[in-house]
Amino acid sequence: MLVISGDKVLRVSVMVVIQPDQRGLNSPYRLDVDRTNGDIFVVEHGNSQQIKKFNSSGALVETYGAFGGRPLWIAQSS
């Protein structure tokens, strides 16, 4: 099982922490695992606003989205 703890993702077994997989994440919010190959996707809030993809060994493979996310545009009525 994978869980978010502070700024890292931990791999746990029977609720005993075995090893940290990813450190230094920016406000990790959600994670999912691709069951076909073990890839890990982590959604970051905070300053990042990105999705990071790690392989099953924990190496960063890809980052989706620009750092900081999309600009917030406020619609003004005329």
C-alpha positions as CSV (number, residue, x, y, z in Angstrom):
1,M,0.0,0.0,0.0
2,L,1.2,3.6,-0.7
3,V,0.3,6.5,1.5
4,I,1.0,10.2,1.6
5,S,2.9,11.4,4.7
6,G,3.9,15.1,4.9
7,D,5.9,15.8,1.8
8,K,6.6,12.2,0.8
9,V,4.9,8.9,-0.4
10,L,5.6,5.9,1.8
11,R,5.2,2.2,1.0
12,V,3.7,0.4,3.9
13,S,2.9,-3.2,4.7
14,V,0.6,-4.3,7.6
15,M,0.7,-0.6,8.7
16,V,4.5,-0.7,9.3
17,V,6.5,1.8,7.3
18,I,9.1,0.0,5.2
19,Q,10.7,2.8,3.1
20,P,10.0,6.2,1.7
21,D,9.5,6.1,-2.1
22,Q,9.4,9.8,-3.0
23,R,10.6,12.8,-0.9
24,G,10.3,16.5,-1.4
25,L,6.9,16.5,-2.9
26,N,5.0,19.8,-2.8
27,S,1.8,19.3,-0.7
28,P,0.9,15.9,-2.1
29,Y,-2.8,15.6,-2.2
30,R,-3.8,12.3,-3.9
31,L,-2.1,9.3,-5.4
32,D,-3.0,6.4,-7.7
33,V,-1.2,3.4,-8.9
34,D,-1.4,2.0,-12.5
35,R,-2.1,-1.7,-11.8
36,T,-0.8,-2.8,-15.2
37,N,2.8,-1.6,-14.6
38,G,3.1,-0.2,-11.0
39,D,3.5,3.4,-12.0
40,I,2.6,5.9,-9.3
41,F,0.8,9.2,-10.0
42,V,0.9,11.9,-7.3
43,V,-1.3,15.1,-7.5
44,E,0.4,18.1,-5.8
45,H,-1.3,21.1,-4.4
46,G,0.6,24.0,-2.9
47,N,3.0,26.0,-5.2
48,S,3.4,23.1,-7.7
49,Q,-0.2,22.3,-8.9
50,Q,1.3,19.4,-11.0
51,I,0.8,15.7,-11.4
52,K,4.0,13.7,-11.1
53,K,4.5,10.2,-12.5
54,F,7.0,7.8,-10.9
55,N,7.9,4.3,-12.1
56,S,7.4,1.3,-9.8
57,S,11.0,1.8,-8.5
58,G,10.2,5.3,-7.4
59,A,12.1,7.3,-10.1
60,L,10.4,10.4,-11.5
61,V,9.3,9.6,-15.1
62,E,7.2,12.6,-16.1
63,T,5.6,15.8,-14.8
64,Y,2.3,17.0,-16.1
65,G,1.4,20.7,-16.1
66,A,3.4,23.9,-15.6
67,F,4.7,24.7,-12.1
68,G,2.1,26.9,-10.4
69,G,-0.7,25.6,-12.5
70,R,-2.9,27.7,-14.8
71,P,-3.3,31.4,-14.2
72,L,-6.5,32.2,-12.3
73,W,-8.6,34.5,-14.4
74,I,-11.5,36.2,-12.8
75,A,-14.4,36.9,-15.1
76,Q,-15.7,40.4,-14.8
77,S,-19.2,41.3,-15.8
78,S,-19.7,44.3,-18.1
